[in-house]
């Protein structure tokens, strides 16, 4: 009987896998911001959520097995175990397993909103966990099924007022909106970027476009792993960045990893690919070079000079910010230590990126990123 139940559960999860479209899949140890969660989790149901250790061991073991078996589609697993485990336990598990867990938590956020059908309650549950990946999943699910015109009308107020603005930077919310626009536009990049441009701030439009291109990348990864679906495709080495050129830093940030794979992991060839480009495309590629080399630079901070100082003045700035801004979200001290190896005005750029982190609307270099 137990074996039959396990087979039934696994087949049920596979059925959900078929019904849902492909979803998402970026090493640093962080701890959840418990003070933040305590402040925002005023809803009684949020306070009562189970953490990982409070979940029955038998259920945990069953979840771990199914999570491993369905590694290319996590959402089905989260939905199946939502009532018996709860989202806090999911996030505990992800933060322990992946540390940053940003991409891995997108399907948790989507599941939370689907189950709760309440944006504010879902945002409180997510708080800032998994480096805001859970929140991005909530926003994508909440707005991904709405009418395009309704979303672009509502998104500015949603991102800049109320509890969303209390909990997250507006640019961070705009990134989540980019995910949502891709979902409601069936992964049509042009239409989604058009939606991002409805923000009345160039910086907000840029951060929205980062969500658009991240969703494209996530979908592509899922299709490759599953060997099915066809919502997105890359037909050329630099696609989609050679076609959708409004926000090259946003595009290359999430495309350069695919280019590296196409080059058979030859990361030395990435700099050559960047140097082949011109103007803003090259600038965006250098930003992405900083992003993709970040782990290597963490191991050997001196590398920030060989990676970022080969470009011109503006390329050096976007590259340094690519290395530092997201890293500082997890570990500001470590980011500042890397800045020690930069010099002159570039150290100022680096230290500012470490202090202010991601999604600054007023950073001096924002014009290098916007259309």
N, C-alpha and C positions, 0 to 999 in steps of 0.2 A: 504493500500500500504506500509506504514512504517513497519507494522508487517511482511509483505511478504519479504521486503528487509532484515529485521533482520534475518528471518529464512533462506533466501538465503545465507547471509553472514556466518551464523553459520554453515550451511551445507557445504559451501565452505571450511571453516576452518577444519571441520571434515574430508573432503576428503583429504586435505593436511596431516592431522594427519595419515591417513591410508597409504599414499604414502611414508611418511618419516619413517625411522627407529627411534627407541627410542633415546632420547637425554638426556641431563643432568639435575640435580637438586642440606655450612660449615655453639656478638651483639655489636657493636662498631660503633659510628657515625664518619664518615669522610667526607670531602668535596673534590670534584674533584680538581685536580691540574691545576688550570686555567692558571698559568704561563707556565706550561709545554705544555698545549694544545695550547696556543697562539704561543709558539715557534715552535711546530711541525706542527700546522695546517696552513701552508702557502698556501696550495691549496685553490683557491678562492671558490670552491664548499664546502670545509670543513668549511670555515669561515661563509658561508651563511646558514649552517645547523640550523634548528629551535631548540630552547630549549623547555622544557616542557610547560612553560607558554605562549609561542608564538603559540602553536598549538590550533586550534579552539576547544572551549569547548565541542561542540557536538561530535567531533571526539575523544577527550580525554575520554569522558564518554563511548562512544561505545567501545573504546580500553579497558578500565578498565573492562567493562562487559565481553568482550571476553577473556581477560587475566585470569579472575577469572573462567570462565566456562571451559576453556581449560587448567587447571592448570597443567596437566601432559604432555603437549606438547606446549611449548611456541613458538617454532620456527615458527609454522604455523601462529600465531598471529603477530609476528614481520614481517614476509614476507608480510602478507596482508596489514599492515598499513605502510609499509616502505615509500611509495611515499607520503602519506598524512601526516605523522608525522616526519619521519627521525630518524636516529640512535641516534643523540644527545638527543632527547626527550626520547627515550627508556632508555638511560643510566641515564638521570636525574631521571626518574621514579624509576629505580632499585636502585640507590644510596639512594634515599629518603625512599624507602620501606624496603630495606634489609641492608643498610649500606655497608657491605663488598661486597655483591652481586657477589662474584667471580663465583660460579657455575651458578648462574642465568643468568650471562652475556655471557656464552659460546654460546648459540644460537643466541645472538645478533651479536657476532663476525662472526659466520658462515653465518648469513644472510647478513651482510655487504659485505663480500667477494663475496658471490653469486651474489649480486646485482651489485657490482662495478667491479668485475673481475680484480682488481688491488691491489696487495699485499701492496705496499707502501701507496697508497691512503687509503686503509682500515686500515693500522696500524696508520696512522695519525688521522683518525676518532676516533679510539679506544683510542689512547694515552695510558695512564696508568690507565684508569678508571676501576672501579669495581675491584680494586687490581689486574689488569692485566688479569682478566678473559676474557674480550673482546678480547684482543690480542691473547690469547690462542685459542679462537674460530676461529679467522682469520687464524691462522697457521694451525689448524686442517682442516679447509675447503679447504684452498689453496693447501695443500699437501696430504690430505686424499684421493684424487682421482687419484693421479699420480702413476707411476710405482715404485715399491719398490726399485729397483736398482738405479733409477734416484734420488729418495728422499735421500737415504743414501749417494749418491755421492755429492749431493748439500747441505745437511743440515749443515755441518760444516761451510762452507763459508757464508751461509745465516745467521747463528746465530752469527758470529764473525766479520762481516763486514757490511758496508753500513748503511742505516738508522735503520735497526733492531738493530745493535750494538750500534748506537747512542741513541736509545730510551730505550732499555731493556738490562739487564744483559744477557750474553750468556747462563747461566744456566736456566734462565727464559724462553728463547727461546727454549732450549732443552726440557724443560717440555712440551711446546706446541707441539714440534715435536713428543713427546711420544703419545699425543692425536692423531696426524695425522697418526702415524704408526699403531695404533689400528684400525683406520677407514679403511686404505687401505689394512690391513691384515684381514679384517672382524672379528675383535676382537680375533684373535689368539694370545694369550699371548706369546708363545714361539718365534714365528716369529717376533713379535714386539720388544721383548727384544733383539733378535739377531740384529735387526736394530739399537737399541740404542747402542749396543756394537761397532758399526762402528765409533762412535765418537772416536777420538784418545786421549781423556782425560777421565780418569776414573770418574772424577767428573761430566763431561758432560753426560757420559753414565748413571750415577746414577740419575741425574736430569731428563733425558729423561725417565728413568724407572718410576719416580714418575708420569709422565703424562700418561704412559701406565696403571698403576694401578688405577689412578684416573678415567680414561675413563672406565675401567672395572667396577668400583664402580658406576659411574654415570649411565651406561647402566643397571646395575643390579637394581638400585633404580627405574629407569623408567619402567623396565619390571614388577617389583613388583606392582607399582602403577597402571599400565595399565592392568595387568593381561594377557599380551600377549607378543609375541616375545620369542625367545629362543637363542639369540646369545651368552649369557653368563649364567653360572649357578654356584652355590656353592653347592657342594655335601657333604662337610665335614666342621666342625666348623672352621678349620684353612685354608681351601682352599680360594685362590690359593697359600697362602704363604708356605704351606707345600709341594708344587710341584715346584713352580718357586722360587728357593732359592738364586738366584744371588744377589738380592737386598732386603733383608728382611725388612730394615727400610722403603723403598719405599712401599713395599707391605702392611705391617702392618699399615702404616700411613693411608691407605684408606680401610683397612679391619677390623680393630679393632672395628669400629663402627657397622659393621654388626655382629661381634661376640657378642658385647654388646646386640644387639637386640635379637640374638639367645639365650642369657642368660636371656632373659626377663627383660632387663634393669638393671640387677644386676651388676653395675659397680665395686662393691667390688670384684666380681669374676674375673674381668679382670686381676688384679695383680696376682691372682693365676694362671690364664692361662699363663701369661708371665713366671712365675716361673717354670712352667712345662717344658718349652722349654730349649734348651741348646745352648751354644755358640752364633753364630751370629743371629740365630733366636730369641733368648731371648733378645739380644741387640736391634734388630729391634722392638720387641714388647714393650720394655721400651721406645723407642723413640715415638712410637705411643701412649703409655700411657700418655706421656706428652702432645701430641697433643689433645687427647680426653678429658683430664682433664683441659684443658686450661681455659675454661669458669668458672669452679669452682674456679680455682686458681686466676682468675681475681677478683672474689668476695671476696676471702679470701687468700691473697698472702702467708700467712704462710703455706698453704697446699703444696706449692712446695717442702717442706722438706719431708712431709709424703708420697708424691707421688713419688718423684724422689730419695730420699736418701736411699731407701730400697734395691737398687741394688748395684752391685759392682762399681768400679771406672768408667769404661767406660759406663756402663748402666746409671749412674748418669749424665754423660756428654750428652749422646744422649737424655735422658729424658728432661733435662733442655733446650736443644736446641729445642726440640719438643714443649715445652711450649712457648718459647720466640721468636724465629725467625720470625714466621708469625705474631704474635701479634705486634712486633716492626714495621712491615710494615705498620700497621694502626696507632700505637700510641707508639712511642719510649719511651716517658716519662713514660707511664704506665708500659711498659716492664721493664724499669730501676727501677721503684719503687718495682716491684716484686723481682728483683735481690737483693735489700736491705736485704731480708730475707734469702739469702744464705750466706755462709761463706767461707773464705779461697780461695783456688784455684777455687772452684765452683762459687764463685762470679765473678771471672775473666772470667770464661767460660760464665757465664750468661750475663755480661756486654758486652763482645765481640759479643755475639749473638744479643744483643739489638742494638748495634751500626751498625753492618754489615748486619743484617737481613738475608733474604732468599737468596739462590742461590749463596753462596760464593764458588768460585772454589779453593781458597787457604786456607780455614779455617783449623786450626791445626788438627781438628778431622775428616777430610774428609775420612781418611782411615778406620774409623769405619763404614762407609756407603757404600763404594765401594767394588766391587768384587775382 
